[in-house]
Amino acid sequence: TLFNWFRNRQLFSRQSYRPLITQIIFSGVDAMPTILFLSLVTGFIFTFRIIALFESVTDTLGLLIYIIGLEAGPMIAAIILISRTGSAITVDLANMKLHREIQAMEWMGIDVNDYLVAPRIIGVTISQLAVAVFFTFLTLISGILLSGLLLSPTHFKLFFSLSDHIDPLVLLIFIVKNMLFGITIGATSCYHGLKVGSSPTEVPQQTQQAIINMLIMLFIIDGVVALLML
């Protein structure tokens, strides 16, 4: 679906462009208030506590980048997208399938994959990466700020050392991991939404199954990435 979408240059088609932008706004922009709150809380729980326990700047920043950047950031962002976006996509497509809206679109010659599936998958993938970047940045910054205010002003120097401890390989892994998370969330949501038949009871069943499968896949991907980093 994604290959055909890019090959046919559907990004420049109004039929696919509008659903893509709508999906990005719903998945990414609308989730920012929630992300802001959770990043501040996580910054206190993880970043502030880790800085309080370690004295070495190198050890502290290295541990923070690994825990927040490669583990907590992508995973928390993905869980938020599953709860907000993944379930919504599944319910939306399931209701469209149930009320024969998708069948009507096919009769009119509209490619469901180009109009419904691909924009949602790509939109969720872009949103996952954006939300993870926003969450990780705010978590690190808020934690360092709190440690400087509550523990010692010398901790403010971590701001100037942060960029020096970001390895290009870690940055690449961060991007790839979040893209895999986004594709998994989008594809699984669409699959279970379109799997609904003719019974209304299938909508909550498929939604529940989609959420479970998305969480399982996230932990599998996270585990595989962790093994590859050894």
Phi, psi and omega per residue, in radians:
T1 nan -0.859 -3.136
L2 -1.152 -0.672 3.138
F3 -1.087 -0.828 3.130
N4 -1.128 -0.621 -3.121
W5 -1.096 -0.785 3.127
F6 -1.301 -0.661 -3.112
R7 -1.102 -0.673 -3.141
N8 -1.503 0.078 3.111
R9 0.979 0.784 -3.123
Q10 -1.221 -0.262 3.117
L11 -1.045 -0.539 -3.096
F12 -1.636 0.093 3.086
S13 -1.623 2.280 -3.137
R14 -1.050 -0.547 -3.130
Q15 -1.062 -0.600 -3.130
S16 -1.801 -0.460 -3.070
Y17 -1.149 -0.783 -3.097
R18 -1.130 -0.804 3.070
P19 -1.070 -0.586 3.127
L20 -1.135 -0.837 3.137
I21 -1.122 -0.719 3.114
T22 -1.056 -0.721 -3.142
Q23 -1.161 -0.700 3.121
I24 -1.122 -0.732 3.132
I25 -1.117 -0.791 -3.117
F26 -1.171 -0.770 -3.049
S27 -1.366 -0.699 -3.048
G28 -1.734 -1.030 -3.038
V29 -1.131 -0.815 -3.107
D30 -1.168 -0.349 -3.126
A31 -1.520 -0.111 -3.045
M32 -1.058 -0.726 3.096
P33 -1.023 -0.728 3.096
T34 -1.125 -0.760 3.129
I35 -1.095 -0.699 3.137
L36 -1.055 -0.820 -3.138
F37 -1.119 -0.834 -3.098
L38 -1.166 -0.601 3.127
S39 -1.171 -0.654 3.096
L40 -1.160 -0.733 3.111
V41 -1.143 -0.786 3.137
T42 -1.145 -0.623 3.091
G43 -1.048 -0.654 3.095
F44 -1.273 -0.771 -3.052
I45 -1.186 -0.833 -3.039
F46 -1.672 -1.094 -3.013
T47 -1.058 -0.864 -3.112
F48 -1.076 -0.758 -3.112
R49 -1.200 -0.682 3.133
I50 -1.154 -0.753 3.106
I51 -1.087 -0.636 -3.140
A52 -1.191 -0.479 -3.076
L53 -1.517 -0.526 -3.061
F54 -1.928 2.560 3.126
E55 -1.808 -0.509 -3.115
S56 -1.303 2.221 3.138
V57 -1.111 -0.738 -3.118
T58 -1.097 -0.842 3.129
D59 -1.102 -0.726 -3.090
T60 -1.129 -0.903 -3.095
L61 -1.178 -0.678 3.099
G62 -1.069 -0.748 3.122
L63 -1.186 -0.704 3.137
L64 -1.112 -0.789 -3.126
I65 -1.101 -0.670 3.138
Y66 -1.237 -0.872 -3.064
I67 -1.196 -0.853 -3.087
I68 -1.395 -0.842 -3.041
G69 -1.267 -0.728 -3.050
L70 -1.753 -0.303 -3.089
E71 -2.066 -1.211 -3.030
A72 -1.141 -0.774 -3.093
G73 -1.013 -1.054 3.135
P74 -1.068 -0.685 -3.083
M75 -1.207 -0.800 3.136
I76 -1.142 -0.708 3.088
A77 -1.066 -0.725 3.137
A78 -1.160 -0.715 3.124
I79 -1.119 -0.671 3.089
I80 -1.121 -0.754 3.130
L81 -1.160 -0.614 3.088
I82 -1.110 -0.812 -3.083
S83 -1.208 -0.611 -3.096
R84 -1.610 -0.904 -2.952
T85 -1.670 -0.807 -3.096
G86 -1.013 -0.842 3.128
S87 -1.148 -0.653 -3.134
A88 -1.153 -0.725 3.110
I89 -1.100 -0.777 -3.140
T90 -1.062 -0.825 3.141
V91 -1.121 -0.732 -3.113
D92 -1.083 -0.899 -3.136
L93 -1.181 -0.612 3.127
A94 -1.115 -0.751 3.118
N95 -1.181 -0.634 3.079
M96 -1.135 -0.705 3.101
K97 -1.173 -0.711 -3.100
L98 -1.133 -0.697 -3.106
H99 -1.600 0.246 3.054
R100 1.104 0.386 3.092
E101 -1.211 -0.651 3.134
I102 -1.183 -0.696 3.088
Q103 -1.078 -0.703 3.117
A104 -1.130 -0.679 3.101
M105 -1.109 -0.694 3.117
E106 -1.153 -0.651 3.097
W107 -1.125 -0.550 3.128
M108 -1.454 0.027 3.096
G109 1.470 0.267 3.124
I110 -1.533 2.224 3.104
D111 -1.315 1.983 -3.100
V112 -1.108 -0.639 3.140
N113 -1.116 -0.735 -3.136
D114 -1.255 -0.621 -3.019
Y115 -1.592 -0.582 -3.043
L116 -1.967 -0.811 -2.977
V117 -1.387 -1.033 -3.064
A118 -1.023 -0.807 3.115
P119 -1.046 -0.609 3.130
R120 -1.224 -0.750 3.137
I121 -1.120 -0.820 -3.128
I122 -1.173 -0.708 3.120
G123 -1.084 -0.740 3.117
V124 -1.177 -0.662 3.131
T125 -1.111 -0.814 3.102
I126 -1.095 -0.730 -3.125
S127 -1.151 -0.698 3.119
Q128 -1.040 -0.802 3.138
L129 -1.135 -0.768 -3.125
A130 -1.144 -0.774 -3.134
V131 -1.137 -0.709 3.133
A132 -1.128 -0.722 3.098
V133 -1.096 -0.824 -3.135
F134 -1.069 -0.799 -3.119
F135 -1.132 -0.830 -3.110
T136 -1.089 -0.788 -3.136
F137 -1.072 -0.852 -3.113
L138 -1.165 -0.630 3.126
T139 -1.109 -0.813 3.130
L140 -1.141 -0.795 -3.096
I141 -1.139 -0.794 -3.112
S142 -1.145 -0.670 3.119
G143 -1.145 -0.759 3.107
I144 -1.141 -0.698 3.130
L145 -1.091 -0.772 3.124
L146 -1.119 -0.720 -3.139
S147 -1.144 -0.622 3.108
G148 -1.216 -0.592 -3.126
L149 -1.409 -0.665 -3.004
L150 -1.736 -0.455 -3.085
L151 -1.807 -1.153 -3.104
S152 -2.762 2.383 3.109
P153 -1.058 -0.343 3.139
T154 -1.145 -0.351 -3.139
H155 -1.246 -0.240 3.087
F156 -1.129 -0.367 -3.139
K157 -1.172 -0.280 3.091
L158 -1.108 -0.483 3.087
F159 -1.006 -0.720 -3.054
F160 -1.416 -0.301 -3.132
S161 -1.720 -0.141 -3.022
L162 -1.098 -0.833 -3.090
S163 -1.152 -0.488 -3.132
D164 -1.236 -0.338 -3.085
H165 -1.770 0.104 3.107
I166 -1.597 1.868 -3.126
D167 -1.378 2.444 3.117
P168 -1.002 -0.625 3.114
L169 -1.145 -0.728 3.102
V170 -1.097 -0.700 3.114
L171 -1.118 -0.715 3.110
L172 -1.122 -0.769 3.111
I173 -1.083 -0.702 3.107
F174 -1.030 -0.803 -3.120
I175 -1.158 -0.851 -3.110
V176 -1.091 -0.749 -3.119
K177 -1.078 -0.780 -3.141
N178 -1.195 -0.622 3.086
M179 -1.154 -0.695 3.076
L180 -1.119 -0.721 3.082
F181 -1.045 -0.813 -3.104
G182 -1.119 -0.781 3.118
I183 -1.090 -0.721 3.129
T184 -1.091 -0.807 -3.137
I185 -1.102 -0.826 -3.114
G186 -1.141 -0.804 -3.097
A187 -1.177 -0.745 3.139
T188 -1.138 -0.706 3.120
S189 -1.091 -0.810 -3.139
C190 -1.140 -0.718 -3.127
Y191 -1.042 -0.855 -3.104
H192 -1.264 -0.534 3.086
G193 -1.154 -0.719 -3.133
L194 -1.414 -0.116 -3.131
K195 -1.428 -0.235 -3.120
V196 -1.125 2.440 3.134
G197 -1.686 -2.006 -3.057
S198 -1.991 -0.020 -3.088
S199 -1.793 2.297 3.110
P200 -1.080 -0.447 -3.129
T201 -1.208 -0.284 3.133
E202 -1.274 -0.391 -3.103
V203 -1.091 -0.968 3.101
P204 -1.149 -0.554 3.128
Q205 -1.128 -0.824 -3.141
Q206 -1.205 -0.591 3.097
T207 -1.121 -0.792 3.108
Q208 -1.092 -0.763 -3.140
Q209 -1.148 -0.632 3.118
A210 -1.113 -0.781 -3.137
I211 -1.093 -0.768 3.132
I212 -1.089 -0.827 -3.122
N213 -1.128 -0.653 3.109
M214 -1.110 -0.765 3.123
L215 -1.112 -0.747 3.115
I216 -1.060 -0.804 -3.127
M217 -1.120 -0.650 3.121
L218 -1.076 -0.796 -3.127
F219 -1.199 -0.574 3.076
I220 -1.145 -0.825 3.113
I221 -1.060 -0.762 3.136
D222 -1.070 -0.731 3.123
G223 -1.157 -0.721 3.127
V224 -1.123 -0.769 3.114
V225 -1.084 -0.709 3.123
A226 -1.106 -0.693 3.113
L227 -1.159 -0.686 -3.140
L228 -1.177 -0.407 -3.135
M229 -1.451 -0.198 -3.119
L230 -1.179 nan nan
